[in-house]
Amino acid sequence: MDDEDPMKAFAETIAANLNGPYYLSEAVLPCMPPGLSSIINISSTRALQSEPNTAAYSASKAGLCGLTHSQAITLAGRVRVNAVLPGWINTDPAGEAALRDEDHKWHPVGRVGTPQDIAEMCIFLADEKRSGFITGQEFVVDGGVTKKMVYPE
């Protein structure tokens, strides 16, 4: 991304995080068996909450939630469309060593998320037998953090 030109960086982030999933879904739609297919968009809890200087990322992920519900209605009867909104997922190559005890305690479930947590939700949503009545929904996978009230210390 272009750190020197914030407008260009914003456009590049939208292109990658929002336009990319839309173009990909349109490209594969003809190959998806009607009634047995599922599109799973990976958004982020940043679609719901923000930190300073995350406008492009937050907007792109919120846009992905809008795309999800729009495609769910547009493609109704052909393809189910849902979104997964990961929170803090430890993808550091150092694994558990990259985390502190307080990182885990911050989460109501007592631990930071793993890529496996997101994979399990996607597997569930892709399974027509287990989730065939679910479309247009957003699934927050964040260990309860978005529901946690935080006050200044």
Summary of the structure (lengths in Angstrom):
residues: 153
radius of gyration: 17.0
end to end distance: 35.2
largest distance: 53.9
contacts: 410
relative contact order: 0.16
helix: 50%
strand: 13%
